[in-house]
Amino acid sequence: MSARRIDPAAIARLRAASQLLHRPAAAKDPAGIARAIGGAQAQDVYAGPLTFRSRSRRLTAADVKRARTEERSLLRTWVMRKTIHLIPTEDADWWLPLFEPEIERWSRRRMSQLGLSEGQQEKALSVIAAALGEEGPLTRTEARERVARAGVELDPQTGMHLALTAVTSGIACLGPDRGSDSCLVRREDWLGKPGAFDRASALAELARVYVGAFAPATDRDFAYWSGLPLRDVRAGLEGIAGELGEVHVGDETMLVPRAGLPRLPRKGQVRMLGNFDTYLLGWKDRRFSVADEHELHVKEGGGGWIRPVLVEDGIVVGGWRSARRDGRLEVTLNLPKADRDRLRNAIRTEVADIARFEGIEARIS
């Protein structure tokens, strides 16, 4: 039986549906959404929760925070591409060991390059471990202060990498908040004792998550999203081969769940996506959703920064920004006037929903 053919013009709507950007009624649980979309990139503490707003009609920022800091069903940590994500805590036993060893090695090498010797690193980590055991959760600033008192001098860069290494080595995890800071907390206190880890099973589970969240996609897309080598990606896909099907998109053969792709939602779906939204990070090539004239909206300023964008049926049509002033969220739009006029009502609906989600007044300036 030959593989189904999909019109390349439909790929953005299909992938947006895989990413839940039609906000299905069933999308109510933060951990369930995090699993369904392959984790929410969350180094931006304000934008990370917006990932959930774009995919749920009911959740609020307070719900997402409660899931992370009280229910502990979400875990904020470093995984794919050495970046911070919100992942389901119940998946930590297989998700973390896939990524943490390589991130730890990289972070330790970086500290050595910055002048912090291996001996100093071990002493600093021992100080943090002891302090977390004796005092409980500490902000990263407090952890660095304990290290300084023990005679290990840190600068902003080595301090950042030391906190990263404390997490990826298994000493700590990011736990409760204190003000705007996420505290380091002893991992066993927050997550309990880790379960058994089998790498082959973990790669297969990651492949299952990826294909469910980003299909139609290729193994190269999977490698780009995960940051893992192709050999690992292909081993994971082989582990779930019986669950996969293929489709032809133009000249490319792509993977889909054998159970089928999500049903296409109605046309005219407009979403305002925050910084680093995972919809823009799941595929090696973004041209299916980002035309050349809109690439600046996604990557303005260069580097690895992914900007907030407006998407219509999965296609980027412009950018947006927000700033908090006098207890209010001021939203500015950057898109052609014709599109702004055409999408006026949809954009107003989105801004009103951001206000609902954040529990703050918002307006378009």
N, C-alpha and C positions, 0 to 999 in steps of 0.2 A: 504494500500500500504506500503510495507516494506521500511525501510530506505536504501538508497544507501550505498554500501560498497566502501571504499577507501583503496587502498593499502598503508600501513604505509610507504613504501618506497617513495611514492609520496607526503607525507605531507609537506616536506620542500619546494618543488617547489610550492605547492599550497599556503602555507603561505607566501612565498617570493612574489608571485604574488599579494596576498591580500595587502602586504606592498609596492606594486609598485616598487619592485626592478628590474623589467624588463624595467623600465623607459618608460612608455607608452607615446606616442606622445602628448596625451591630458594633461599630467601633466606639466602645465606651470605656474600656479598661486600658490604662496606660501601659502596663506590661504586655498585654496582648497586642496593642498597636506597635510597640517597640519591636516585638518579635516579627510581626507581619511585614514591617518595612525594613528589616535588617538593621535595627538600631537607629537612634537619632543622634547625629553629631551635635555635641553640646559643649564645646569649649567656650562659646558665648552663653553665659548663664541666663541671659534674657531671651535670646533667640532659640536656644535648645527646646524649651517648652512650646514655642510657637509651632514646632513640627507637629505636635499633637493637636493643636487647634486646627491646623489645616486639614486634619484627617478625622476629626470628631466634632459632632454637633453639640455635644454636651459638656465635655471636659473644660475645666478652668485651669489657670496657672496654679492655683492653690491645690487642685487635685493632683497635678503632676508633682508638685513639691511634696505633698503628703505621701504620695506613692514612693518617693525617693527617701524621705527623711523619717517618716513615721511607720508606714507599712513595710518599707524596705523591699517592695516588689520591683523597684527600678534601682539599678546601680549605675552610678556615674564613674566611668573609668576609661583608661587608655586601651584601645583595642585596634581596630582596622587602621592601617596607614599611620600608626603611632599617634592617633588623634583621640580626643575624649568623646565618648559616646554614652548615651543612656541605653542600657540593655536590660533585659529581664533578669532579675537577680537569680531566679531559679535555674537559669542557663549558665550561671557564672562558672560552675564546675567544669564545663567543657569549653566555654568561650575564652576564659582567661588564660588557661595553659597553652592555647594555640598561639597567642600573641605576646604574652608577657615575657617569656624568656628572651626573645629577640629584642624587644624594647628595652629590657634591662641591660642586655649586653651593649646595645647602642648607647644608652644613657651613661653607663659606667665608662665606656671609651671616651665619651664626650667630656665627662668630668676629668678624666686623666689628661685630655688635651688642654683643658682649661686650668690645669695645674693642681688639681686635687688628687693626691696619690691614692693608690689602692688602700694603703694603711689608714689614711685619713678618712676615706670613704667608709671603711668597715667600722672605724671608731664612731663616726657620725651616725651610721645606721644603728649601731648598738645603743647609742644615746637615745635616739628616737624610739626604738623598741622599748627600752626601759621606761622612758617618760610616758609613753602611751599606756603601758601596763600599770604604772603607778598613779598617773594623774587622769587617765581617760582621754577623751578627744582633745586635740590641740589644733589650732589653726597652723597653717604652714609657717607663718611668721613666728608663732610661739615655738614651733619645733626647731626653727633655725636659731632662736635665742638659746634654747637648751644646748644645742650643738656648740654655739659660740662660747657658752660658759664652760664647756668641757675642753676648750682650747683649740677647736677646729674652726678656722676662719673661712667664711663663705661670702661670695659676692652674689648678686642677683641671679646670675646664670647657674653657678654651681648650686645655689640654694634651690632653684627650680628643678634641676636634674636630681638633686638629692631626694626631694619629695616624690618625684616620678619613680626613682629607684626604690624608695621605701614601699611604694604601692606595688610595682611590678615584681619585686622580689618576694612578695607575700607577707611582708611585715604588717602592712596597713592597707586600708582602702579609704576612699572618700566617703564620709558618712554624714553626720548631722551638720547643719549650718550654724554659723555664729555671725550674725549680721549678714553681710554679703559674701562671706568666706565659707567654703566647704572645709570642714575639719578633717584632719587625718584621725582615724580611729583604728585600734588594733583589729586586724582582719578577723581573727577568730571570734572576737566579741561581737562583731557586726554581722558576719556571714555564717558563723559556726565552722565546724571542721569541714574541710573540703572532701568531696567524694572522690571515688576512683576516676582516673583519667585514662582514656584510650584514644590515642591520636587518630587512628583510622576512623573510629566512630565519630570523633569530633569533627574531622574534615567532612565526613558525610553529612553530619547535621548542619554544618555551616553551608554546605552546598544546597541542602534542602531549604534553608532560610533564604539564601541568595536567590535561587531560582523562583521561589514563591514571591519574593519582594520585588524582583526586577525583570522578570520575563516579559517579553522575549529578550534573550541576551546570549552572549557567547562566552566561552571559557576565558577569552582575553578580557572581556568586561569583568568577569568574576575576579580575575587576577588583579585588575586595576583597582576595583573596589576594596578588595581585601588587603592588598599589599603583599600577598603571599606569592611564592613562585608558581609558575604554571604546573610544575610537577605535582605540587600539593593540591592545587585547584583541580587538576584532572583526576587525581586519586580520589578526592571527595566526590566528584561527579560520577566516577565509576562506582563508588559505593552506593549510589542511589540510581543507577542506570535504569532499573526497572520502573522508576517513578517518573522518568523523563520522556518527553516527545520532542520532535523537531518541527520547525516551520521554516519556510523559505521567505525571506524578506529581501526583495530585489535579488542581488547575486549572493547574498549571505544566507547561511544556514544557522539558525538560532535555536536555543533550547527553551522549552516551555514545560510546565508540569504536565504529566500525562493526563491528570484529571481535568485539565483545561485551563484556559485563561479566564480572568474575571469577565463578567458580562459588561459590555461597554455601557457607560452611563449616558444620559442624554447630553446632547451637545450644549455648548455655552457655559461650561464649568469654568468659573474664574476663581483663582486662588492667589492670595498674597503670601508668598513664602518668605521665611526669615533667612538670616545669615546661615550659610552652610546647610541648607535644607538637603536632605539625603536624595531627593529627586534629581538634583543636579550633580550627584557624586557617584551614581551607580553604574555608569557606563564609560568606557574609554573615550568614546566619541559623543559629544553633546550636540552635534549638528542636527540631529533629528528634532531637537527642541529649541535650539538657540541659533538663529540666523546670524550671519556675520555682523549685521548692524546692531544686534542686541548683545553681542559678546561683551561689550564694555559694561553693560549693566550687571553682568555676572561677575566679571573679573576686574572691575575698576580698581585701579591702584596697584595692580600686579600682585606678585607673590601667590600665596595659597588662599587668599581671602575670597570667599564666595559671598556675594552681596545679596540683599533681599530683592526679589523679582516678582512681577505679576505674570502669571501664566493663564492662558485661555486654552482649555482642552489640551493641556500639557505643553503648549507652545509659549515660550517667553515673548511677551509683547512690550515689556518695559521694566523699569526699576522703581523702587520706592525706598524711602528712609523714614525714620521716626526719631523723635527726641522728646524727652520728658521735661516739661517746663511748667512750673507752678501747679504741680499735681495733675497735669493733663498731658496726654500723648499727642504731639503734633506730627502729623503725617504729611510728607511731601511726595509728590508723584513725578516720575520722569518717564513720560511716554508721549508719543505723537498726539497732538490735539484731536485728530480724528478718532484715534482709539480711545482717548480719554472721554470724548463725548459719547461715543458708541457704547462704552462700557460703564458709563457714569453710575447707573443704578447698581450694577453688580459690585463696583468698587465701593460704593457707599455701604452696601450690605456687608462687605468684607471688613471695612473699617469699624462698623458697628459691632461686628463679631469679635474683632480684636479687643475692643473696649469691654465687651462682655467677658471675654476670656481673662483679661488682665485685671478686671475690676477697677477700671479707671476711665475717665472721660477721654474720648479721642475725637479728633477732628482733622479734616483735610485742610492744610494751610495753603 
